[in-house]
């Protein structure tokens, strides 16, 4: 009996980097970027791939699973698959952008030499604050508040792809084929894959690493780390929610007790009796007279 191995999920950030961030896969990355960046027509992609060690998969070591690339020798680019919602992604994106942008200016050079810097985020969750954006793909610039079509600088670009929004807002664009593949490569039609040479190569690489026991193990280790992080965060939320409820109940009871004490004072009931009934200190009841 032949067992058919399931394909690894590209939403796993380790798998995502193995497909799009490894030297030798530049044509794949170029195909994805040309589908994302308007009118880019990128000709050359240089990937900056640092070795991923097994211990790195069990940490959130800064930027270890990001994909860094130089496009056509003139554009700095960072691509990230983000799985865990840390509620601070907008600040994280700006930090990544500023770090890359500052690197493009050599010491002693004029700011005019600064290179265009692009950040691309794939988020496997819906981003808080973007609920009113009724599409899965959004592009961001710095523009004037009233004159939205006036861009301050073309050196700043951020692209956000919210994967959970895809099913509702998908279309027939080239990017949609890539997003289908990233979300679930098991269901994308091979006829759709074969139409796009870069996507076809991505599918081939995914098949290769899915059939490699070592790669499967590394992807599994990363998945377990992610699941543990989510479980810890969920537990923290539950604990915080429980504490908050308990605190709210106590505050509600205290407010109600003070209200009763004040009403009893209004009826000229002796303070010592009110203290006995409500368990409030006499000093606190005295203050209610004011």
C-alpha positions as CSV (number, residue, x, y, z in Angstrom):
1,X,0.0,0.0,0.0
2,X,1.5,3.4,-1.1
3,X,0.9,6.2,1.3
4,X,0.3,9.6,-0.3
5,X,2.1,12.3,1.7
6,X,0.1,15.4,2.3
7,X,1.6,18.7,1.1
8,X,3.0,21.0,3.8
9,X,1.1,24.3,4.4
10,X,2.8,27.4,3.1
11,X,1.0,29.3,5.8
12,X,3.6,27.7,8.1
13,X,6.3,30.5,8.1
14,X,9.1,28.0,7.9
15,X,7.5,26.3,4.8
16,X,6.8,29.8,3.3
17,X,10.5,30.8,3.6
18,X,11.6,27.4,2.1
19,X,9.5,28.1,-1.0
20,X,10.0,31.9,-1.5
21,X,13.2,32.7,0.5
22,X,15.8,30.2,-0.5
23,X,18.6,30.9,-2.9
24,X,17.8,29.0,-6.1
25,X,14.1,29.9,-5.9
26,X,14.4,33.5,-7.2
27,X,12.1,32.9,-10.2
28,X,9.4,31.8,-7.8
29,X,9.8,34.9,-5.6
30,X,9.9,37.1,-8.7
31,X,6.6,35.7,-9.9
32,X,5.0,36.3,-6.5
33,X,6.3,39.9,-6.3
34,X,5.2,40.8,-9.8
35,X,1.7,39.6,-8.9
36,X,1.7,41.9,-5.7
37,X,3.5,45.1,-6.8
38,X,1.6,47.2,-9.3
39,X,3.4,47.6,-12.6
40,X,6.7,46.4,-11.1
41,X,7.9,44.1,-13.9
42,X,10.8,42.9,-11.8
43,X,13.6,41.4,-13.8
44,X,16.0,40.3,-11.1
45,X,15.6,39.1,-7.5
46,X,18.6,38.6,-5.1
47,X,17.7,36.7,-2.0
48,X,19.5,37.2,1.3
49,X,19.0,33.8,2.9
50,X,20.6,33.1,6.3
51,X,20.7,29.5,7.4
52,X,17.8,28.6,9.7
53,X,18.9,26.5,12.6
54,X,16.7,24.0,14.3
55,X,16.7,26.0,17.6
56,X,15.5,29.1,15.6
57,X,12.2,27.4,14.9
58,X,11.4,27.4,18.6
59,X,11.9,31.1,19.2
60,X,10.7,34.4,17.8
61,X,14.3,35.4,17.0
62,X,14.1,38.8,15.2
63,X,13.5,38.4,11.5
64,X,14.8,34.8,11.3
65,X,11.9,33.7,9.1
66,X,11.4,36.9,7.1
67,X,12.5,36.9,3.4
68,X,14.8,39.7,2.5
69,X,15.5,40.5,-1.1
70,X,16.9,43.2,-3.4
71,X,14.9,43.8,-6.6
72,X,16.6,44.9,-9.8
73,X,19.6,46.1,-7.7
74,X,17.6,49.1,-6.5
75,X,14.7,48.1,-4.3
76,X,14.9,46.7,-0.7
77,X,12.2,44.2,0.1
78,X,11.0,42.3,3.1
79,X,8.4,39.6,2.9
80,X,6.8,38.1,6.0
81,X,4.3,35.4,6.8
82,X,2.8,36.3,10.2
83,X,0.7,33.6,11.9
84,X,0.3,34.9,15.5
85,X,-1.7,38.1,16.0
86,X,0.4,40.1,18.5
87,X,-1.8,43.2,18.2
88,X,1.1,45.4,17.2
89,X,1.6,44.6,13.6
90,X,1.4,48.2,12.3
91,X,4.4,49.2,14.5
92,X,6.3,46.1,13.6
93,X,5.8,46.9,9.8
94,X,7.1,50.4,10.3
95,X,10.1,49.2,12.3
96,X,11.0,46.7,9.5
97,X,10.6,49.4,6.9
98,X,12.8,51.9,8.8
99,X,15.5,49.3,9.5
100,X,15.7,48.3,5.8
101,X,15.5,51.9,4.5
102,X,18.3,53.1,6.8
103,X,20.5,50.2,5.6
104,X,20.2,51.5,2.0
105,X,22.1,54.7,2.9
106,X,25.8,54.2,3.4
107,X,27.6,56.4,5.9
108,X,28.6,59.7,4.4
109,X,26.2,59.4,1.4
110,X,23.4,61.8,0.6
111,X,19.8,60.9,1.4
112,X,19.0,61.0,-2.3
113,X,20.8,57.7,-2.6
114,X,18.2,56.0,-0.3
115,X,16.6,53.1,-2.0
116,X,12.9,52.4,-2.4
117,X,11.9,50.0,0.4
118,X,8.9,47.7,0.3
119,X,7.4,45.6,3.1
120,X,5.0,42.8,2.2
121,X,2.9,41.1,5.0
122,X,0.9,37.9,4.6
123,X,-1.3,37.8,7.8
124,X,-3.0,34.5,8.7
125,X,-5.6,36.5,10.7
126,X,-7.7,39.6,10.2
127,X,-5.9,42.8,11.4
128,X,-7.7,44.9,14.0
129,X,-8.4,48.3,12.6
130,X,-8.8,47.1,9.0
131,X,-12.3,45.7,9.3
132,X,-13.7,48.5,7.0
133,X,-11.3,47.5,4.2
134,X,-13.5,45.1,2.2
135,X,-10.7,43.4,0.3
136,X,-8.0,40.9,1.2
137,X,-5.2,42.9,-0.4
138,X,-4.3,46.5,0.6
139,X,-1.5,48.9,-0.5
140,X,-0.2,51.7,1.7
141,X,1.7,54.9,1.1
142,X,2.4,58.2,2.9
143,X,-0.1,60.6,1.5
144,X,-1.5,64.1,2.3
145,X,-4.5,63.9,4.6
146,X,-7.0,65.7,2.3
147,X,-5.3,65.2,-1.1
148,X,-5.1,61.4,-0.9
149,X,-3.7,61.1,-4.4
150,X,-0.6,63.2,-3.4
151,X,2.2,60.8,-2.3
152,X,4.9,62.2,-0.1
153,X,7.5,59.7,-1.2
154,X,7.6,56.7,-3.5
155,X,10.3,55.2,-1.4
156,X,7.7,53.9,1.1
157,X,5.3,51.1,0.3
158,X,3.6,48.5,2.4
159,X,1.4,45.7,1.1
160,X,-0.9,43.7,3.4
161,X,-2.6,40.4,2.4
162,X,-5.1,39.2,5.0
163,X,-5.6,35.5,4.2
164,X,-8.9,35.0,6.1
165,X,-10.5,37.7,4.0
166,X,-9.6,35.9,0.7
167,X,-12.6,33.6,0.4
168,X,-15.0,36.5,0.7
169,X,-13.1,39.0,-1.5
170,X,-11.3,36.8,-4.0
171,X,-11.1,37.7,-7.7
172,X,-9.6,36.4,-10.8
173,X,-6.3,38.2,-10.5
174,X,-2.8,36.6,-10.8
175,X,-2.3,37.3,-7.1
176,X,-5.4,35.3,-6.3
177,X,-3.8,32.1,-7.8
178,X,-0.8,32.6,-5.5
179,X,-3.0,33.2,-2.4
180,X,-5.0,30.1,-3.2
181,X,-1.8,28.1,-3.3
182,X,-0.5,29.6,-0.1
183,X,-3.8,29.0,1.8
184,X,-4.3,25.4,0.6
185,X,-2.1,23.9,-2.1
186,X,-4.2,20.7,-2.0
187,X,-7.2,22.3,-3.5
188,X,-5.8,24.6,-6.2
189,X,-6.5,23.2,-9.6
190,X,-3.4,22.0,-11.5
191,X,-4.8,23.6,-14.7
192,X,-4.5,27.0,-12.8
193,X,-1.0,26.1,-11.6
194,X,0.3,25.2,-15.1
195,X,-0.8,28.6,-16.5
196,X,1.8,30.3,-14.4
197,X,5.4,29.1,-14.7
198,X,6.6,30.6,-11.4
199,X,3.6,29.1,-9.5
200,X,4.3,25.7,-11.2
201,X,7.9,25.9,-9.8
202,X,6.6,26.8,-6.4
203,X,4.3,23.8,-6.5
204,X,7.2,21.6,-7.4
205,X,9.4,22.9,-4.6
206,X,6.5,22.3,-2.1
207,X,6.2,18.7,-3.4
208,X,9.9,18.2,-2.9
209,X,10.0,19.4,0.7
210,X,6.8,17.7,1.6
211,X,8.4,14.4,0.5
212,X,11.5,15.1,2.6
213,X,11.2,13.7,6.1
214,X,13.7,16.2,7.5
215,X,11.9,19.1,6.1
216,X,8.6,17.7,7.3
217,X,10.1,17.4,10.8
218,X,11.3,21.0,10.8
219,X,7.9,22.2,9.6
220,X,6.2,20.2,12.3
221,X,8.5,21.6,15.0
222,X,7.7,25.1,13.9
223,X,3.9,24.3,13.9
224,X,4.2,22.9,17.4
225,X,5.9,26.1,18.6
226,X,3.2,28.2,17.0
227,X,0.4,26.1,18.5
228,X,2.1,26.4,22.0
229,X,2.4,30.2,21.6
230,X,-1.3,30.5,20.6
231,X,-2.3,28.2,23.5
232,X,-0.3,30.4,26.0
233,X,-1.8,33.6,24.7
234,X,-5.3,32.0,24.8
235,X,-4.7,30.9,28.4
236,X,-3.5,34.4,29.3
237,X,-6.6,35.9,27.8
238,X,-8.9,33.5,29.6
239,X,-7.1,34.2,32.9
240,X,-7.3,37.9,32.3
241,X,-11.0,37.6,31.3
242,X,-11.8,35.7,34.5
243,X,-9.8,38.1,36.7
244,X,-11.6,41.0,34.9
245,X,-15.1,39.4,35.6
246,X,-14.3,38.8,39.2
247,X,-13.0,42.3,39.6
248,X,-16.0,43.7,37.9
249,X,-18.3,41.7,40.2
250,X,-16.5,43.0,43.3
251,X,-16.7,46.6,42.0
252,X,-20.4,46.2,41.3
253,X,-21.1,44.7,44.7
254,X,-19.1,47.6,46.4
255,X,-21.0,50.3,44.4
256,X,-24.3,48.7,45.4
257,X,-23.3,48.5,49.0
258,X,-22.3,52.2,49.1
259,X,-25.6,53.1,47.4
260,X,-27.5,51.2,50.1
261,X,-25.5,52.9,52.9
262,X,-26.2,56.3,51.4
263,X,-29.9,55.6,51.2
264,X,-29.9,54.4,54.9
265,X,-28.1,57.7,55.8
266,X,-30.9,59.5,54.1
267,X,-33.3,57.8,56.3
268,X,-31.3,59.0,59.4
269,X,-30.3,55.5,60.4
270,X,-27.5,55.4,62.9
271,X,-24.0,54.9,61.4
272,X,-23.2,52.0,63.7
273,X,-26.2,50.1,62.5
274,X,-25.4,50.9,58.8
275,X,-21.8,49.6,59.4
276,X,-23.1,46.4,60.9
277,X,-25.6,45.8,58.0
278,X,-23.2,46.7,55.2
279,X,-19.8,45.6,56.7
280,X,-18.5,49.0,55.6
281,X,-16.0,50.9,57.9
282,X,-17.7,53.8,59.8
283,X,-15.1,56.2,58.3
284,X,-16.2,55.3,54.8
285,X,-19.9,55.8,55.7
286,X,-19.1,59.2,57.2
287,X,-17.6,60.3,53.8
288,X,-21.0,59.5,52.2
289,X,-22.5,62.4,54.1
290,X,-20.6,64.9,51.9
